[in-house]
Amino acid sequence: MSEDTYDLIILGGGPAGYAAGIRAGQLGKKAVVIEMERAGGTCLNWGCIPSKALLKSAESYQAALHSEVFGFSCEEIKVDFEKVMGRSRKVADQMGGGIEFLFKKNKVEYIVGKGMIHAAGMVEITEGDKAGTYLKGSKIMISTGCKPRTLPEIAVDGKRVMTSREALAITEQPKTIAIMGAGAIGAEFAYFLNAFGTKVTLIEMLPKVLPVEDAEISDALHKSFAEQGIDCRVGTRVDSVEVGENGVSLTLGNDQGSESLEVESLLLAIGVVPNLDGAVSEKLKIDTVKGYLKVDENYETSESGIYATGDIVGPPWLAHIATYRAIQAVNGMFGHSQPVPVDAFPGCTYCQPQVASIGLTEEKAKEEGIEYKVGKFPFAASGKAVAVNHSEGFVKVIVGKKYGEILGAHIIGSDATELITEYGLAMKLEATVDEIHGTIHAHPTMSEALAEAAAAAHGEAIHI
């Protein structure tokens, strides 16, 4: 039995795991990251990054179809769906190689394999070329993430029934598809497939698409999706699913009754579940909450010396939160700085129009009894948005009535995910809407809409 000793052993190489390894390396610590698949985890390989490549292909195709608005036309546009999917895999591979380069740059060891924690300070490599090797570490971090939630009565075969992971690897475009779940993943796949001509039925049990978003934003996206041809069924249950050789039969139910739906494929976008999968020996009894690892303010579990970050500690299941938490945990465990807890953070959905938000929704502000004002500005009143044919959507900011602080911000529009960070920084620095409005924004830009929405909270917007 061979043994190697480290300052930090990390199980999982996703946004939390690789960031933790790199940060430890920056602090001069000897770190190792153990990952069974490609560095980058689900986000880089089977989530955030390849899906954005697909969405860009969809946007480009739609732009070509509607190019006459710019004074020219594109005729006989041919789609090679296999190449569309292949490009997304190439992007993921390229970025995965970048993570491996960063490991080398920061002297982080990378082991392709699977690890199991036997005790504080002891990890066994159970799969891969180094199986049977034992690693000693003064500290261990579990960052094994989550995996898509499935339904026990429905077998995922990658063709008739799939999760987001299988959907990112299809080479044949389905003619019809039902998507269960209208959260971010469901909405993005609905836009992508519909853009290339698939007939999409988007099914959501809750009363609106993107259920966590501000109601006005959700309503606007629902309307936009309907105009694009996506059939959104909100407040609708899936009562039964029958998978056949040539398709899937669903029975849908709502307050009006039930109906049958026949589709080629079914995509399950119904959330995630924790992914420990043999990472912790049964001898260790680490505290959990609903299957997620319970951690304290330092990201340490109930077992001294064993930490956890990323999706495995529970919601919000976002890559940028995973990375943030991992860096905070490493800073804390090695005495660099006290971990700063997660405060306001952006949530983004990359369909078209895009949706991005941070802080309180208007509904939440009402529920909490907060006195607030609302500032809104439509992109239709933005010169830049109209010039580039991206005038759909609006900016909405929730403002404290007494002091003018930003309680929440919500954007729907073509560049929403790039714009939201200005409001995030403002909230971090406790800036007011007066300070946002008082900051000179370049003209013409999409970002002017943020300043105009801030001004609108006081009835002072210039262009509406």
N, C-alpha and C positions, 0 to 999 in steps of 0.2 A: 504493500500500500504506500503510494507516494503522497506527500503533502506539500502544499505551497502555502505561504503566509502572506496576508494582505491587511491593509488598513481598513478596506471596505470591499465586501463581496456583494454584488448586485445581481439579483435574479430578475431577468427581464430587460430587454434592450429597446423598449419603446421610448416615447418622449420623456417619461420620468427616469427610466433606467439609464439611457445613454447620457441624459443631461447630468444625472448624479455622478456618473463615472467621469465625465469631462470636468465637472466642477471639482471633484476630488483631486483629479490630476492637476488642475490649476493651483490647488492649495498644496501641491507637493506630496500628496498621499499616493500610496500604491493601491490601485483599484483594479478590479476585474469585473467585467460584465459578462453574464452568461445568458445567451439567447439561442433558442432552438432554431429559429428561422432567421431571416435577414435582419441585420441591424436596422432599427427604426420602428420595429413593432407594427401593430395594426395600423396606426395612423399613417405611417410613411408607406407601408407596403400594401395594405388592404383597406384603406380608409381615406383620410384627409387628402393625401397627395394624389393618388391615382384618380380619385373621384373628381378632383378639380381639373385634371387633364381632360377627362371625359366631358365635363361641363363646358370647358373652353371649346372643345370640338363642336359641341351642340350650339354654342353661341355663334361660332364662326359660320356654321352651316346656315343658321337662321339669318345672320347678317347677309350672307350671299343670296339667300332667297328673297330678301327684301332690299336688295341693293339699289333698286330703282329710285328710292327716296334720295339717294346721293347723286343721281344723274347718270347711272349706268346700269346695265343688267348683266346678270350671269346666267347663261343658258346651258342646258344639259348638264346640270350639276350631278355628279355621280358620287354616291357614298359607298365607301368600302368599309363596312362595319367592323370587319376583322382588323383592318389597319387602325381604325379609331380606337379599338380596345388595345391593340398592340402598342400604340403610342403611350397609353397610360402605364403599361407595364414597363416600358423603357424609361419613362420618367421616374417611376418608383425605383428601378434598378440603379439609375444614375444617382439618386439621392441617397440610397442605401450605401453606395460606394463612398459617398461624401462623409457619412457618419463613420465608416470604418477608417477613413483618412484622419478624421478628427480624433479618433481613439489613438492612432499612432502618434499624432502630433502632441497629444497630451499624456503620452506614455500610459495609456489605459489598456490593459490586456483584454482581449475579446475571445471568449470561448464559445464556439458553436456547439450547443448541447443543452442539456436540461439539468437543473440543480435541485437537490433536496436538502433542506435544513434539518439536521439531526439534533442539534442543540445550539445554544448560543455560541457563536464562534466556530461552528463546524458545518460545512456544506459538502455533500457528495455529488459529483457529476454522475448522473444516472443514465444519460444517453449521449450519443455523439462519440467522436474519436477519443475523447478523454474520459470516457465512462470508467468508473472505478477509482478515479482520482479524488482525493479529499483535499479540500481547501480550508485553511484556518484564517479567520479574520477577526480583528478586534471589534468590528461592527458589520452587520449584515442588513441589507435593504431588500425588501420584497417589492417588486414593481412589475408584477406579472399581468396586470391589466384585467380586461374583461373580454368576453366573447359574445357574439350576437345571441339574443334570447330566441329559442325555438319553442315549438309546441310538441309535447310528447306524442300526441296522436297523429302528427304529420311528419313524415320522413322527408328530410332535405336531400334531394338527389342532384341538385345543381342545374337541372333543366326545367322540370315542371314546378318544383318548389325550391326556393333559394333564399339565403340570407344575403346581406350586403356583400359578404366575402365572395360567395359564388357569383353574384351579379357582376362583380368586377372582373370576372374571368370568362364571361360568355363570349362566344365568337359568332353566334347567330342571333340576330335581332328578333325578339318575339313580336308577332303581329298584334297580340293583345296581352295585357298583363293587369293583374290586380295587385295593388300594394297595400298591405295591412300596416297601418300606422302612418300618420301624417305629421310626424315630427321632422327634424332636420333631414335625416337620412331618407325617409319616405318622400319628402318634398323634392329633394335633389334628384333622386332617381326618377320621380314622376316627370320633372322638367326635362331631364336628359333623354329619356326614352320617347316622350311625346314629341320633342323637338325633331327627332329622326323619323317620326311617323307611326310609332307604336300607339295603339289605342289604350289609354291608361285610365284605370279606375282606382282612385285614391280613397281608401276607406279609413275613417277615424271614428273611434267609439265616442270620443269627447265632442263637445259642440262646435269646435272650430279647428281648422288646420293650424299647425304650429301652436298647440294648446298653451304653451308657456308664454307666448308673446302677448303684447298689448292687443286688446280686442280690435282696435282700429286697424292695426297692422295685419292681423290675421284675416280680417274681413277683406282688406285690400288685396291680399295675396290670393284669397279664395276667388275673388272676382277676376283677377288677372289670369289665374289658372283656367277658370271657366272660359274666358275669352280665347285662351290658347288651345282649348279643346280637351283639357283634362277634366274628367268627370269626378268631382269631389263629393264624396258621400260622408258628411259629418253626422255625428249623433247616430252612427250606424254600427251594429254588431255583425260579427261573422259567426253565425250560428252553427254552420257545418261546412266541412271541406271534404270533397272526394277527389282523389287524384287518379286520373286514368292514363292510359297509354298516350293519348293525343291531347290531353288538356286537363284542366282543373275545373270542377263544378263547386260553386260556393252558394250557400244560402245566407242572404243578408236580412237583418231585421232592424226595424226602428219603430218609432211611435205610430207610423202609418201602416205597419204590417210587415210582411216578408216578401222577398223576391229571389229569384235564382239568377246567377251570373255565371257565364261560361267564358273561360279565358285559356290562353295557351299556357301561361305561367303565373305563379304566385310568388311575390316577394314579401318576406317577413321582415318588417322594419318596426319591431315591437319592443325595442330596448335591448339592454345588455344584462349579463349576469357575471358575477366575479369568476375569475379564472385562476384558481390555485393549482388544480391538476397536479398533485404530487409534489408541490413545492415545499410542503411542510410535513415532516414526519408525524405520524399519528401519535407519537409519544409526547409531542409538544402540544400544549393546550393554549393556543393564543386566542385571546378574546375577539369575538366577532359581533357584528350587528347586521342582521339579515344577510349573513354570508360574507360581508365586507370586513376587512381587518380594522379593528378599533385602535386608534392612535391618540396620543396626547398632543399637547401643543408643540412638542418637539418632534412629532411624527414617530415616536417610539411606541411599539406595541406593548402588550402586557408582559412580554418576555424581554427582560433587560438586555440591551445590546442588539435587539432586532427591531428594525425600523420598517416602515411601509409608506410608499407614496404612489401617486397616480390613481388610476381608476379603481384599483383594488381596495382603496379606502372609501370608496363610495362617491356619490354625486358631489359636484357636477362632473360629468364624464366628458371632459374637454382636454385636448392635448395641451393647450396653453396653461391650463390649471395644473396638469400633471407636471409639466416642466417647472413651473413656478414653485410648486410644493417641493419637488426634488431638490432644487437649488437651495431653498430655505432649510430643508432638512440637513443637507450636507454642511451648509454654513454653521448650523447649530451644533451638530454632532462633533465637529472638529474645532469648536470654539471661535470661529471667525466672527459670527454675529448671531444675535438671538433671532430665531425664525419669526418672520412677520406673517401674521395670518392672512388668508385670502379675504379681500374686501370686495369692492365692486369689480366685476369682470365682464367682458363682452361675450355675448353669444351670437353666433353667425350661421346663417343658412345661405348657401351659394347658388341657389336656383336663380332664375331671372323672372321677375325682379328679385334682387338679393334682399335679405332681411338681416338687420343687425340691431342689437339692443344692449343696454347696460343699465343696471339699477332698477328702480321701481317702475312697474306698469301703472297706468292711471287707475286701474281697478284695485291694485294693491295699495296705492296711496289713499284711496277712498276707504278701503277696508280698515286701514290703520288709523283712520280719523285725522290724517294730516291735512293741514290747510295748504293748498297748492294752486298754482296757475299752470296753464298749458300754452306753449308757444308752438306754432306749426308753420311750416313753409313748404309749398309744393314745388317739385322740380320743374313743373310746367312754367313757373315764373323765373326760372334760372336761365340766363342767356346761354351759358355753356351747355347745360343739359339739352336745351332745344337745338342748339347748333350741332350737337353730336347725336341727335335723335334718341336721347335717353331721358325723356321728360316724364316718364311714368314714376309715380311714387311721391313721397314726401318725408320731411323730417319733423319729428315730434319730440319736444322736450318737456319734462315734468319739473316744475320749479317750486321751491319752497316760497310760500306767499310772503313771509316776513323778511327773510334775508336774501332771497334770490339765489339760494344754492341749488345746484342741479341734483335732483332726486333720481332722475332716470332719463334716458334718451332712447329713442326708437326711430329707426330709419328703414324705409323700404324704397329701393331704387337700384339702378344698375351698379353703383359703386358703394353700396351701403357698408360692406364689410371693410373697405379701406377707410371710410370716413369716420366710423364709430370711435376710433382710438382718440380723436381729438376730445371728445366728450369724456372718455375714460381718463385721460390725463387731467382734464379740468376737474373731475371728481376727486382724483388722487391729490391734487394740489388745493382742493377746496375752493376752486374758483367759482365766481358767480356768473350768471348770464350776462350781467353788465360787462364783466371782464372778457367774456367770449365775444360779445358784440363790439366791445371797444378794441379788440385786436384786429389789425388791418389784415384782411384776407385778400389774396391776389385775385384780380379780375381779368378774364372770366375763369372761374373754377367751380367745380361741383361743391367745394368746401364752403363757398359763400352761403350756401343754403343753411349751414350750421349756424353761422352768425345771424342770418335773417330769422331763423327759428328762435334763437335766443332773444333777439330784439322783439319778436312777435309776442313773447311772454308779457311784455310791457305795452303792447300795442304800438311798437315803434318800428316795425319792419318797413323798409323803403319800397320794396317791389311787390307788395300785395296790399 
